[in-house]
Amino acid sequence: MAFLEISNIDVSYGDVQVIFDLSLKVYEGEVVSIIGGNGAGKSTLLKTISGLLHPQQGSISFEGKPIHVSPPEEIVNLGIVQIPEGRKLFTLMSVRDNLIVGGYNNRANRHIAQLMEEVYGLLPRLRERESQLAMTLSGGEQQMVAIGRGLMAKPKLLMLDEPSLGLAPILIRDIFETVRKIADQGTTVLLVEQDVKHSLSLSDRGYVLENGRIEIEGLAEALLENSHVKTAYLGA
């Protein structure tokens, strides 16, 4: 049984349909990438999994339980956590307080001190910066805070929306190394990313989303060699 299973969903913003008859599966322990250009529907898909949007048709299940009509707070309590595009930190709060906010759910709130130590162990720069306001951090450090805040929610499935957006190449490498460490520690990862080479290189499988539809899917290694992926996303 798939950990996360999406079956034939349609999703719209008002009268504008964005996702069409989309199906995908994520198995426990995998890293799965969703790649595609701007406007393909990638962020809409993550918002739908998170319960911020609801499909007009089709279903979504997590660990065998239907979640496509569940509110966001219930989905977080089940263990699905999204790190949004653009980080969305509380910029006038300290690093430590941003992290603590991530732990306020039914799964994590009794383990905040332990989870904080685990986050600092994975992201030691955050311990050094814990008393600084989030707004004073570099872009890469802010992204680390966003990842740390997501981990404070004790996710079973961690969804990242464009984690490398706007970062310098050396920082992008650090972000992807962090994602790899998270996966190696047992968290299932669903990664939306325009840096196709990096994202597929650390993934087990991938889906190509274009104009709201899954056009190609397969093993990550095969997608890196796919002629359409090379031409459209790798500049070949």
C-alpha positions in Angstrom: 0.0 0.0 0.0 1.2 3.5 -0.9 2.1 5.8 2.0 0.4 8.7 0.1 -1.9 7.9 -2.7 -3.6 10.6 -5.0 -6.2 9.3 -7.3 -7.6 11.2 -10.3 -8.0 14.6 -8.6 -9.2 17.8 -10.2 -8.4 21.1 -8.4 -9.5 24.6 -9.2 -9.1 28.2 -8.0 -12.7 29.4 -8.4 -13.6 28.8 -12.0 -10.1 28.2 -13.2 -9.0 24.5 -13.2 -5.3 24.0 -12.4 -5.0 20.3 -11.9 -6.5 17.7 -14.2 -7.1 14.0 -13.4 -3.9 13.7 -11.5 -2.7 10.5 -9.8 0.5 9.7 -8.0 1.9 7.5 -5.2 4.6 8.0 -2.6 5.9 5.0 -0.7 7.2 5.1 2.9 10.9 6.0 3.0 11.1 7.4 -0.5 12.2 10.7 -1.8 9.9 11.7 -4.7 10.4 14.8 -6.9 7.7 16.7 -8.7 9.3 18.7 -11.5 7.8 21.2 -13.9 7.9 24.8 -15.0 6.2 27.9 -13.5 2.4 27.5 -13.5 2.5 23.8 -13.9 0.4 23.2 -10.8 3.2 22.0 -8.4 2.4 24.3 -5.5 -1.3 23.8 -6.0 -0.8 20.1 -5.6 1.1 20.5 -2.3 -1.6 22.9 -1.0 -4.2 20.3 -1.9 -2.4 17.5 0.0 -2.0 19.9 2.9 -5.8 20.6 3.0 -5.5 24.2 2.1 -7.4 23.4 -1.1 -9.8 20.5 -1.7 -10.3 18.6 -5.0 -13.5 18.8 -6.9 -13.0 15.2 -8.0 -10.9 12.3 -6.9 -9.4 11.3 -3.6 -6.2 11.5 -1.5 -5.3 9.0 1.2 -2.4 8.8 3.7 -1.6 5.6 5.4 -4.9 4.2 4.0 -7.0 7.0 5.5 -8.9 9.5 3.2 -7.7 13.0 3.8 -9.0 15.0 0.8 -11.8 16.6 2.8 -9.8 17.0 6.0 -8.8 20.4 7.4 -5.1 21.4 7.4 -4.7 21.0 11.2 -5.9 17.4 11.1 -3.5 16.6 8.2 -0.6 18.1 10.2 -1.6 16.0 13.2 -1.5 12.9 10.9 2.2 13.7 10.1 2.1 15.6 6.8 4.1 18.8 7.0 4.6 21.3 4.2 7.6 23.8 4.1 6.2 26.5 1.9 7.8 28.3 -1.0 9.3 31.6 0.2 9.9 30.2 3.7 7.1 32.3 5.4 9.0 32.8 8.6 7.8 35.0 11.5 10.5 37.5 10.7 10.2 39.6 14.0 10.5 36.4 16.1 13.8 34.7 17.0 15.1 31.6 15.4 14.2 29.6 18.5 10.7 30.9 18.7 10.1 30.2 15.0 11.2 26.6 15.7 9.0 26.3 18.8 5.9 27.4 16.7 6.5 24.3 14.5 6.1 22.0 17.5 2.5 23.1 18.4 0.5 20.1 17.2 -0.8 16.9 18.8 2.1 14.8 17.5 4.9 17.1 18.7 3.9 19.4 21.5 5.0 17.0 24.3 8.5 16.5 22.7 9.5 20.1 21.9 12.8 20.1 23.9 13.9 16.8 22.3 12.9 17.9 18.8 14.7 21.1 19.3 17.9 19.2 20.1 17.4 17.0 17.1 17.0 20.1 14.8 20.1 21.7 16.2 22.0 18.5 15.7 21.0 18.4 12.1 21.3 22.2 11.5 24.0 23.4 14.0 24.0 26.9 12.5 20.6 27.4 14.0 21.9 26.9 17.5 24.4 29.6 16.9 21.7 31.9 15.6 18.9 30.9 18.0 18.5 34.3 19.7 18.6 36.3 16.4 15.5 37.7 14.7 14.7 35.6 11.6 14.7 38.8 9.5 18.4 39.3 10.2 19.5 35.9 8.7 20.8 35.2 5.2 18.5 33.6 2.7 20.1 30.2 3.2 19.9 30.5 7.0 16.2 31.4 6.7 15.6 28.4 4.6 17.3 26.2 7.2 14.9 27.8 9.8 11.9 26.9 7.6 13.2 23.3 7.3 13.8 23.1 11.1 10.4 24.5 11.8 8.9 21.8 9.6 10.9 19.1 11.4 9.7 20.4 14.8 6.2 19.2 13.7 7.6 15.6 13.8 6.6 14.8 10.2 6.1 11.4 8.7 5.9 13.0 5.2 7.8 16.2 4.7 6.8 18.3 1.6 9.2 21.0 0.4 8.1 23.6 -2.1 11.1 25.1 -4.0 13.6 25.0 -1.1 16.5 26.3 -3.3 14.5 29.3 -4.7 16.7 32.5 -4.8 19.7 30.9 -3.2 23.4 31.0 -4.3 24.7 27.7 -5.8 26.8 26.8 -2.7 23.8 27.3 -0.4 21.6 25.2 -2.8 24.1 22.4 -2.3 23.8 22.7 1.5 20.0 22.6 1.3 19.9 19.4 -0.8 22.5 17.8 1.5 20.1 18.6 4.4 17.2 17.1 2.6 19.2 13.9 2.0 20.1 13.7 5.7 16.4 14.1 6.6 15.5 11.2 4.2 18.4 9.0 5.6 17.0 9.5 9.1 13.7 7.9 7.9 11.4 10.7 6.9 9.6 10.3 3.6 10.1 13.4 1.4 8.0 14.9 -1.4 10.1 17.5 -3.1 8.8 20.2 -5.5 11.8 21.9 -7.2 12.8 23.7 -10.4 16.5 22.6 -9.9 15.8 19.4 -11.7 19.3 18.0 -11.7 19.8 18.4 -8.0 16.3 17.2 -7.1 16.3 14.0 -9.2 19.9 13.2 -8.2 18.7 12.7 -4.6 15.3 11.2 -5.4 14.1 7.6 -5.9 11.4 8.5 -8.3 9.9 11.5 -10.0 6.9 12.9 -11.8 6.9 15.6 -14.5 3.9 17.9 -14.1 3.0 20.1 -17.1 -0.2 22.2 -17.4 -1.7 20.5 -14.5 -1.2 16.9 -15.7 1.3 14.2 -15.0 3.1 13.7 -18.4 6.0 11.5 -17.4 6.8 9.4 -14.3 9.5 6.9 -13.4 12.7 6.2 -11.6 14.8 9.3 -11.0 17.8 8.0 -12.9 15.6 7.2 -15.9 14.1 10.7 -15.9 17.5 12.3 -15.9 18.2 10.5 -19.1 14.8 11.2 -20.6 15.0 13.2 -23.8 12.1 15.5 -23.0 13.4 16.2 -19.5 16.8 16.9 -20.8 15.5 19.3 -23.4 12.8 21.1 -21.3 14.5 21.2 -17.9 18.2 20.4 -18.2 19.1 22.7 -21.1 20.3 19.9 -23.3 
